[in-house]
Amino acid sequence: MEDFEKIAMEREKEILSRRDNEQDDPRDSKGLIKVEDHPNLGRDPNSNAIINTDKAAYEAYIKAREQARLSRVENQDLKSEISELKELVKLLVEKNDK
């Protein structure tokens, strides 16, 4: 969670500095049509695709997706280790019964 807070704070600083420096809207520099009520979205006039110009939000999404993937991999590893331990315990019990 700390990473998301850091990204959000960096994004806020970026927005404030853009206001202070009166920088152009990134949609204008890329030739995108502005999407009403969405300051970070623009429509590509050639492909008609909606494009998000908010890099911080995109990076946060990528990071969250990677963390979710790692969590799934870790869960699968733990499940396989538990299954292996169960099999070993069964073998030990069978040996003791003989």
N, CA, C and O atoms as CSV, one atom per row, in Angstrom:
chain,resi,resn,atom,element,x,y,z
A,1,MET,N,N,0.814,-1.197,0.000
A,1,MET,CA,C,0.000,0.000,0.000
A,1,MET,C,C,0.857,1.260,0.000
A,1,MET,O,O,0.455,2.283,-0.555
A,2,GLU,N,N,2.001,1.199,0.599
A,2,GLU,CA,C,2.863,2.363,0.667
A,2,GLU,C,C,3.248,2.840,-0.724
A,2,GLU,O,O,3.374,4.041,-0.959
A,3,ASP,N,N,3.433,1.907,-1.643
A,3,ASP,CA,C,3.799,2.262,-3.006
A,3,ASP,C,C,2.699,3.081,-3.671
A,3,ASP,O,O,2.983,4.049,-4.376
A,4,PHE,N,N,1.441,2.696,-3.447
A,4,PHE,CA,C,0.338,3.427,-4.045
A,4,PHE,C,C,0.263,4.838,-3.483
A,4,PHE,O,O,0.008,5.792,-4.218
A,5,GLU,N,N,0.485,4.971,-2.182
A,5,GLU,CA,C,0.472,6.294,-1.568
A,5,GLU,C,C,1.587,7.156,-2.144
A,5,GLU,O,O,1.389,8.339,-2.422
A,6,LYS,N,N,2.751,6.562,-2.318
A,6,LYS,CA,C,3.887,7.292,-2.887
A,6,LYS,C,C,3.564,7.750,-4.305
A,6,LYS,O,O,3.824,8.899,-4.664
A,7,ILE,N,N,3.002,6.859,-5.103
A,7,ILE,CA,C,2.646,7.204,-6.480
A,7,ILE,C,C,1.591,8.300,-6.501
A,7,ILE,O,O,1.663,9.225,-7.311
A,8,ALA,N,N,0.612,8.194,-5.606
A,8,ALA,CA,C,-0.438,9.209,-5.550
A,8,ALA,C,C,0.139,10.577,-5.182
A,8,ALA,O,O,-0.253,11.597,-5.748
A,9,MET,N,N,1.069,10.586,-4.234
A,9,MET,CA,C,1.682,11.857,-3.837
A,9,MET,C,C,2.515,12.439,-4.976
A,9,MET,O,O,2.499,13.647,-5.212
A,10,GLU,N,N,3.246,11.567,-5.685
A,10,GLU,CA,C,4.024,12.037,-6.834
A,10,GLU,C,C,3.100,12.587,-7.916
A,10,GLU,O,O,3.402,13.603,-8.543
A,11,ARG,N,N,1.974,11.911,-8.131
A,11,ARG,CA,C,1.008,12.357,-9.137
A,11,ARG,C,C,0.444,13.722,-8.756
A,11,ARG,O,O,0.281,14.592,-9.611
A,12,GLU,N,N,0.149,13.906,-7.475
A,12,GLU,CA,C,-0.380,15.188,-7.020
A,12,GLU,C,C,0.647,16.299,-7.228
A,12,GLU,O,O,0.298,17.392,-7.673
A,13,LYS,N,N,1.917,16.020,-6.907
A,13,LYS,CA,C,2.971,17.008,-7.132
A,13,LYS,C,C,3.089,17.354,-8.608
A,13,LYS,O,O,3.268,18.516,-8.972
A,14,GLU,N,N,2.985,16.328,-9.457
A,14,GLU,CA,C,3.073,16.541,-10.911
A,14,GLU,C,C,1.943,17.455,-11.387
A,14,GLU,O,O,2.163,18.367,-12.184
A,15,ILE,N,N,0.744,17.202,-10.892
A,15,ILE,CA,C,-0.412,18.008,-11.298
A,15,ILE,C,C,-0.240,19.450,-10.831
A,15,ILE,O,O,-0.496,20.391,-11.583
A,16,LEU,N,N,0.197,19.614,-9.578
A,16,LEU,CA,C,0.382,20.963,-9.058
A,16,LEU,C,C,1.483,21.707,-9.803
A,16,LEU,O,O,1.348,22.898,-10.085
A,17,SER,N,N,2.581,21.004,-10.123
A,17,SER,CA,C,3.658,21.666,-10.853
A,17,SER,C,C,3.216,22.017,-12.269
A,17,SER,O,O,3.632,23.042,-12.808
A,18,ARG,N,N,2.389,21.192,-12.867
A,18,ARG,CA,C,1.874,21.490,-14.208
A,18,ARG,C,C,1.011,22.744,-14.165
A,18,ARG,O,O,1.072,23.585,-15.062
A,19,ARG,N,N,0.205,22.859,-13.109
A,19,ARG,CA,C,-0.625,24.067,-12.959
A,19,ARG,C,C,0.254,25.295,-12.782
A,19,ARG,O,O,0.006,26.347,-13.372
A,20,ASP,N,N,1.308,25.138,-11.942
A,20,ASP,CA,C,2.199,26.260,-11.693
A,20,ASP,C,C,2.951,26.676,-12.956
A,20,ASP,O,O,3.118,27.866,-13.223
A,21,ASN,N,N,3.396,25.699,-13.721
A,21,ASN,CA,C,4.165,25.975,-14.938
A,21,ASN,C,C,3.280,26.191,-16.150
A,21,ASN,O,O,3.774,26.483,-17.238
A,22,GLU,N,N,1.961,26.046,-15.966
A,22,GLU,CA,C,0.991,26.201,-17.049
A,22,GLU,C,C,1.376,25.340,-18.251
A,22,GLU,O,O,1.378,25.808,-19.390
A,23,GLN,N,N,1.701,24.071,-17.978
A,23,GLN,CA,C,2.058,23.147,-19.049
A,23,GLN,C,C,0.820,22.775,-19.846
A,23,GLN,O,O,-0.308,22.850,-19.357
A,24,ASP,N,N,1.060,22.377,-21.075
A,24,ASP,CA,C,-0.037,21.973,-21.949
A,24,ASP,C,C,-0.619,20.639,-21.500
A,24,ASP,O,O,0.035,19.832,-20.840
A,25,ASP,N,N,-1.844,20.449,-21.876
A,25,ASP,CA,C,-2.525,19.181,-21.638
A,25,ASP,C,C,-1.859,18.111,-22.499
A,25,ASP,O,O,-1.681,18.331,-23.697
A,26,PRO,N,N,-1.478,16.942,-21.926
A,26,PRO,CA,C,-0.810,15.909,-22.735
A,26,PRO,C,C,-1.673,15.425,-23.905
A,26,PRO,O,O,-1.148,14.916,-24.895
A,27,ARG,N,N,-2.977,15.582,-23.790
A,27,ARG,CA,C,-3.851,15.173,-24.884
A,27,ARG,C,C,-3.649,16.063,-26.106
A,27,ARG,O,O,-3.735,15.606,-27.246
A,28,ASP,N,N,-3.378,17.335,-25.848
A,28,ASP,CA,C,-3.155,18.259,-26.969
A,28,ASP,C,C,-1.877,17.909,-27.720
A,28,ASP,O,O,-1.861,17.904,-28.951
A,29,SER,N,N,-0.807,17.617,-26.986
A,29,SER,CA,C,0.473,17.317,-27.634
A,29,SER,C,C,0.431,16.010,-28.417
A,29,SER,O,O,1.208,15.825,-29.354
A,30,LYS,N,N,-0.470,15.101,-28.044
A,30,LYS,CA,C,-0.573,13.809,-28.735
A,30,LYS,C,C,-1.654,13.813,-29.807
A,30,LYS,O,O,-1.861,12.807,-30.486
A,31,GLY,N,N,-2.338,14.933,-29.961
A,31,GLY,CA,C,-3.384,15.028,-30.980
A,31,GLY,C,C,-4.639,14.267,-30.631
A,31,GLY,O,O,-5.350,13.811,-31.527
A,32,LEU,N,N,-4.931,14.118,-29.352
A,32,LEU,CA,C,-6.104,13.371,-28.911
A,32,LEU,C,C,-7.294,14.301,-28.718
A,32,LEU,O,O,-7.136,15.476,-28.385
A,33,ILE,N,N,-8.473,13.761,-28.930
A,33,ILE,CA,C,-9.705,14.506,-28.692
A,33,ILE,C,C,-10.053,14.333,-27.221
A,33,ILE,O,O,-10.070,13.211,-26.715
A,34,LYS,N,N,-10.329,15.432,-26.534
A,34,LYS,CA,C,-10.627,15.367,-25.104
A,34,LYS,C,C,-11.948,14.647,-24.857
A,34,LYS,O,O,-12.924,14.827,-25.585
A,35,VAL,N,N,-11.947,13.815,-23.795
A,35,VAL,CA,C,-13.151,13.099,-23.375
A,35,VAL,C,C,-13.778,13.914,-22.253
A,35,VAL,O,O,-13.124,14.242,-21.263
A,36,GLU,N,N,-15.056,14.235,-22.425
A,36,GLU,CA,C,-15.752,15.094,-21.472
A,36,GLU,C,C,-15.758,14.485,-20.069
A,36,GLU,O,O,-16.024,13.294,-19.908
A,37,ASP,N,N,-15.468,15.294,-19.065
A,37,ASP,CA,C,-15.467,14.918,-17.643
A,37,ASP,C,C,-14.365,13.922,-17.274
A,37,ASP,O,O,-14.401,13.357,-16.181
A,38,HIS,N,N,-13.398,13.695,-18.148
A,38,HIS,CA,C,-12.281,12.798,-17.863
A,38,HIS,C,C,-10.983,13.477,-18.304
A,38,HIS,O,O,-10.591,13.379,-19.467
A,39,PRO,N,N,-10.319,14.165,-17.372
A,39,PRO,CA,C,-9.143,14.959,-17.754
A,39,PRO,C,C,-7.943,14.139,-18.220
A,39,PRO,O,O,-7.040,14.696,-18.844
A,40,ASN,N,N,-7.903,12.856,-17.943
A,40,ASN,CA,C,-6.759,12.039,-18.337
A,40,ASN,C,C,-7.050,11.105,-19.509
A,40,ASN,O,O,-6.205,10.289,-19.880
A,41,LEU,N,N,-8.229,11.220,-20.084
A,41,LEU,CA,C,-8.594,10.359,-21.203
A,41,LEU,C,C,-8.715,11.170,-22.482
A,41,LEU,O,O,-9.202,12.301,-22.482
A,42,GLY,N,N,-8.258,10.560,-23.577
A,42,GLY,CA,C,-8.388,11.192,-24.880
A,42,GLY,C,C,-8.709,10.152,-25.928
A,42,GLY,O,O,-8.339,8.986,-25.791
A,43,ARG,N,N,-9.404,10.576,-26.986
A,43,ARG,CA,C,-9.770,9.650,-28.064
A,43,ARG,C,C,-8.831,9.878,-29.241
A,43,ARG,O,O,-8.640,11.002,-29.705
A,44,ASP,N,N,-8.252,8.773,-29.709
A,44,ASP,CA,C,-7.382,8.831,-30.879
A,44,ASP,C,C,-8.279,9.008,-32.109
A,44,ASP,O,O,-9.143,8.170,-32.369
A,45,PRO,N,N,-8.077,10.095,-32.868
A,45,PRO,CA,C,-8.961,10.334,-34.014
A,45,PRO,C,C,-8.800,9.290,-35.131
A,45,PRO,O,O,-9.724,9.102,-35.922
A,46,ASN,N,N,-7.664,8.620,-35.210
A,46,ASN,CA,C,-7.446,7.633,-36.275
A,46,ASN,C,C,-8.083,6.291,-35.956
A,46,ASN,O,O,-8.790,5.724,-36.788
A,47,SER,N,N,-7.835,5.779,-34.751
A,47,SER,CA,C,-8.329,4.443,-34.400
A,47,SER,C,C,-9.603,4.477,-33.573
A,47,SER,O,O,-10.249,3.447,-33.378
A,48,ASN,N,N,-9.966,5.655,-33.090
A,48,ASN,CA,C,-11.151,5.837,-32.244
A,48,ASN,C,C,-10.972,5.212,-30.856
A,48,ASN,O,O,-11.947,5.064,-30.119
A,49,ALA,N,N,-9.741,4.847,-30.494
A,49,ALA,CA,C,-9.464,4.225,-29.198
A,49,ALA,C,C,-9.397,5.293,-28.111
A,49,ALA,O,O,-8.983,6.425,-28.362
A,50,ILE,N,N,-9.810,4.920,-26.903
A,50,ILE,CA,C,-9.680,5.797,-25.741
A,50,ILE,C,C,-8.316,5.533,-25.129
A,50,ILE,O,O,-7.959,4.383,-24.874
A,51,ILE,N,N,-7.550,6.592,-24.893
A,51,ILE,CA,C,-6.187,6.462,-24.375
A,51,ILE,C,C,-6.088,7.225,-23.059
A,51,ILE,O,O,-6.518,8.374,-22.954
A,52,ASN,N,N,-5.513,6.562,-22.060
A,52,ASN,CA,C,-5.289,7.177,-20.759
A,52,ASN,C,C,-3.914,7.833,-20.769
A,52,ASN,O,O,-2.917,7.173,-21.061
A,53,THR,N,N,-3.850,9.116,-20.458
A,53,THR,CA,C,-2.575,9.839,-20.463
A,53,THR,C,C,-1.979,9.963,-19.065
A,53,THR,O,O,-0.958,10.629,-18.892
A,54,ASP,N,N,-2.594,9.336,-18.066
A,54,ASP,CA,C,-2.119,9.410,-16.682
A,54,ASP,C,C,-1.090,8.304,-16.445
A,54,ASP,O,O,-1.454,7.156,-16.191
A,55,LYS,N,N,0.193,8.653,-16.527
A,55,LYS,CA,C,1.265,7.666,-16.373
A,55,LYS,C,C,1.304,7.076,-14.976
A,55,LYS,O,O,1.550,5.881,-14.813
A,56,ALA,N,N,1.064,7.904,-13.962
A,56,ALA,CA,C,1.127,7.414,-12.577
A,56,ALA,C,C,0.060,6.354,-12.320
A,56,ALA,O,O,0.332,5.344,-11.671
A,57,ALA,N,N,-1.145,6.579,-12.824
A,57,ALA,CA,C,-2.219,5.600,-12.642
A,57,ALA,C,C,-1.885,4.311,-13.389
A,57,ALA,O,O,-2.163,3.218,-12.896
A,58,TYR,N,N,-1.300,4.432,-14.556
A,58,TYR,CA,C,-0.927,3.251,-15.335
A,58,TYR,C,C,0.158,2.459,-14.604
A,58,TYR,O,O,0.082,1.234,-14.518
A,59,GLU,N,N,1.161,3.156,-14.081
A,59,GLU,CA,C,2.230,2.474,-13.350
A,59,GLU,C,C,1.694,1.799,-12.099
A,59,GLU,O,O,2.123,0.697,-11.757
A,60,ALA,N,N,0.755,2.453,-11.410
A,60,ALA,CA,C,0.142,1.849,-10.220
A,60,ALA,C,C,-0.633,0.596,-10.603
A,60,ALA,O,O,-0.598,-0.399,-9.878
A,61,TYR,N,N,-1.331,0.631,-11.730
A,61,TYR,CA,C,-2.072,-0.536,-12.215
A,61,TYR,C,C,-1.119,-1.687,-12.525
A,61,TYR,O,O,-1.371,-2.826,-12.131
A,62,ILE,N,N,-0.036,-1.396,-13.224
A,62,ILE,CA,C,0.936,-2.427,-13.583
A,62,ILE,C,C,1.532,-3.050,-12.322
A,62,ILE,O,O,1.684,-4.269,-12.235
A,63,LYS,N,N,1.867,-2.205,-11.348
A,63,LYS,CA,C,2.444,-2.708,-10.100
A,63,LYS,C,C,1.435,-3.585,-9.342
A,63,LYS,O,O,1.801,-4.641,-8.824
A,64,ALA,N,N,0.188,-3.160,-9.276
A,64,ALA,CA,C,-0.844,-3.943,-8.582
A,64,ALA,C,C,-1.081,-5.273,-9.288
A,64,ALA,O,O,-1.268,-6.301,-8.637
A,65,ARG,N,N,-1.072,-5.255,-10.620
A,65,ARG,CA,C,-1.261,-6.488,-11.380
A,65,ARG,C,C,-0.115,-7.465,-11.138
A,65,ARG,O,O,-0.341,-8.667,-11.003
A,66,GLU,N,N,1.115,-6.952,-11.082
A,66,GLU,CA,C,2.277,-7.810,-10.828
A,66,GLU,C,C,2.227,-8.389,-9.414
A,66,GLU,O,O,2.548,-9.560,-9.211
A,67,GLN,N,N,1.825,-7.572,-8.438
A,67,GLN,CA,C,1.708,-8.058,-7.066
A,67,GLN,C,C,0.639,-9.146,-6.964
A,67,GLN,O,O,0.822,-10.127,-6.244
A,68,ALA,N,N,-0.461,-8.979,-7.672
A,68,ALA,CA,C,-1.516,-9.999,-7.663
A,68,ALA,C,C,-1.001,-11.285,-8.298
A,68,ALA,O,O,-1.292,-12.375,-7.805
A,69,ARG,N,N,-0.246,-11.173,-9.378
A,69,ARG,CA,C,0.311,-12.358,-10.036
A,69,ARG,C,C,1.270,-13.084,-9.093
A,69,ARG,O,O,1.229,-14.309,-8.977
A,70,LEU,N,N,2.135,-12.319,-8.422
A,70,LEU,CA,C,3.082,-12.930,-7.483
A,70,LEU,C,C,2.357,-13.611,-6.332
A,70,LEU,O,O,2.777,-14.667,-5.859
A,71,SER,N,N,1.280,-13.005,-5.892
A,71,SER,CA,C,0.491,-13.588,-4.806
A,71,SER,C,C,-0.125,-14.922,-5.250
A,71,SER,O,O,-0.133,-15.889,-4.488
A,72,ARG,N,N,-0.642,-14.970,-6.487
A,72,ARG,CA,C,-1.219,-16.222,-6.997
A,72,ARG,C,C,-0.149,-17.305,-7.105
A,72,ARG,O,O,-0.391,-18.459,-6.754
A,73,VAL,N,N,1.033,-16.930,-7.591
A,73,VAL,CA,C,2.126,-17.897,-7.713
A,73,VAL,C,C,2.522,-18.418,-6.342
A,73,VAL,O,O,2.740,-19.616,-6.166
A,74,GLU,N,N,2.616,-17.521,-5.375
A,74,GLU,CA,C,2.986,-17.918,-4.011
A,74,GLU,C,C,1.932,-18.863,-3.428
A,74,GLU,O,O,2.276,-19.849,-2.777
A,75,ASN,N,N,0.655,-18.566,-3.661
A,75,ASN,CA,C,-0.418,-19.441,-3.168
A,75,ASN,C,C,-0.329,-20.828,-3.795
A,75,ASN,O,O,-0.506,-21.836,-3.110
A,76,GLN,N,N,-0.057,-20.879,-5.088
A,76,GLN,CA,C,0.078,-22.173,-5.756
A,76,GLN,C,C,1.254,-22.961,-5.179
A,76,GLN,O,O,1.152,-24.169,-4.965
A,77,ASP,N,N,2.373,-22.270,-4.930
A,77,ASP,CA,C,3.537,-22.929,-4.339
A,77,ASP,C,C,3.209,-23.494,-2.961
A,77,ASP,O,O,3.595,-24.616,-2.635
A,78,LEU,N,N,2.503,-22.718,-2.165
A,78,LEU,CA,C,2.132,-23.179,-0.826
A,78,LEU,C,C,1.195,-24.380,-0.893
A,78,LEU,O,O,1.333,-25.322,-0.113
A,79,LYS,N,N,0.253,-24.347,-1.814
A,79,LYS,CA,C,-0.666,-25.477,-1.968
A,79,LYS,C,C,0.090,-26.744,-2.357
A,79,LYS,O,O,-0.192,-27.828,-1.849
A,80,SER,N,N,1.048,-26.595,-3.259
A,80,SER,CA,C,1.792,-27.785,-3.679
A,80,SER,C,C,2.662,-28.309,-2.537
A,80,SER,O,O,2.804,-29.522,-2.380
A,81,GLU,N,N,3.241,-27.420,-1.745
A,81,GLU,CA,C,4.041,-27.858,-0.597
A,81,GLU,C,C,3.177,-28.567,0.438
A,81,GLU,O,O,3.604,-29.562,1.025
A,82,ILE,N,N,1.967,-28.064,0.665
A,82,ILE,CA,C,1.055,-28.706,1.613
A,82,ILE,C,C,0.681,-30.096,1.116
A,82,ILE,O,O,0.627,-31.046,1.898
A,83,SER,N,N,0.422,-30.214,-0.181
A,83,SER,CA,C,0.091,-31.531,-0.747
A,83,SER,C,C,1.246,-32.499,-0.571
A,83,SER,O,O,1.045,-33.665,-0.233
A,84,GLU,N,N,2.440,-32.016,-0.799
A,84,GLU,CA,C,3.626,-32.859,-0.636
A,84,GLU,C,C,3.784,-33.298,0.820
A,84,GLU,O,O,4.099,-34.457,1.092
A,85,LEU,N,N,3.566,-32.378,1.746
A,85,LEU,CA,C,3.658,-32.720,3.169
A,85,LEU,C,C,2.596,-33.753,3.561
A,85,LEU,O,O,2.866,-34.657,4.351
A,86,LYS,N,N,1.398,-33.613,3.007
A,86,LYS,CA,C,0.339,-34.585,3.286
A,86,LYS,C,C,0.759,-35.989,2.842
A,86,LYS,O,O,0.566,-36.969,3.561
A,87,GLU,N,N,1.331,-36.059,1.654
A,87,GLU,CA,C,1.785,-37.355,1.137
A,87,GLU,C,C,2.870,-37.952,2.032
A,87,GLU,O,O,2.864,-39.155,2.291
A,88,LEU,N,N,3.793,-37.126,2.503
A,88,LEU,CA,C,4.855,-37.609,3.385
A,88,LEU,C,C,4.288,-38.109,4.710
A,88,LEU,O,O,4.735,-39.131,5.231
A,89,VAL,N,N,3.319,-37.402,5.249
A,89,VAL,CA,C,2.687,-37.829,6.502
A,89,VAL,C,C,1.959,-39.160,6.292
A,89,VAL,O,O,2.015,-40.035,7.156
A,90,LYS,N,N,1.279,-39.321,5.159
A,90,LYS,CA,C,0.599,-40.582,4.865
A,90,LYS,C,C,1.595,-41.734,4.804
A,90,LYS,O,O,1.342,-42.816,5.335
A,91,LEU,N,N,2.734,-41.490,4.150
A,91,LEU,CA,C,3.765,-42.530,4.069
A,91,LEU,C,C,4.298,-42.892,5.447
A,91,LEU,O,O,4.512,-44.069,5.738
A,92,LEU,N,N,4.512,-41.908,6.288
A,92,LEU,CA,C,4.993,-42.174,7.657
A,92,LEU,C,C,3.971,-42.976,8.454
A,92,LEU,O,O,4.334,-43.903,9.176
A,93,VAL,N,N,2.713,-42.627,8.327
A,93,VAL,CA,C,1.659,-43.343,9.053
A,93,VAL,C,C,1.580,-44.786,8.568
A,93,VAL,O,O,1.436,-45.708,9.371
A,94,GLU,N,N,1.673,-44.980,7.269
A,94,GLU,CA,C,1.629,-46.340,6.714
A,94,GLU,C,C,2.821,-47.167,7.195
A,94,GLU,O,O,2.663,-48.353,7.481
A,95,LYS,N,N,3.991,-46.577,7.288
A,95,LYS,CA,C,5.189,-47.288,7.772
A,95,LYS,C,C,5.031,-47.694,9.229
A,95,LYS,O,O,5.412,-48.797,9.618
A,96,ASN,N,N,4.467,-46.800,10.032
A,96,ASN,CA,C,4.285,-47.094,11.448
A,96,ASN,C,C,3.219,-48.172,11.690
A,96,ASN,O,O,3.281,-48.902,12.679
A,97,ASP,N,N,2.257,-48.262,10.794
A,97,ASP,CA,C,1.190,-49.268,10.927
A,97,ASP,C,C,1.711,-50.670,10.617
A,97,ASP,O,O,1.127,-51.646,11.088
A,98,LYS,N,N,2.779,-50.802,9.848
A,98,LYS,CA,C,3.274,-52.115,9.464
A,98,LYS,C,C,4.079,-52.756,10.523
A,98,LYS,O,O,4.565,-53.872,10.340
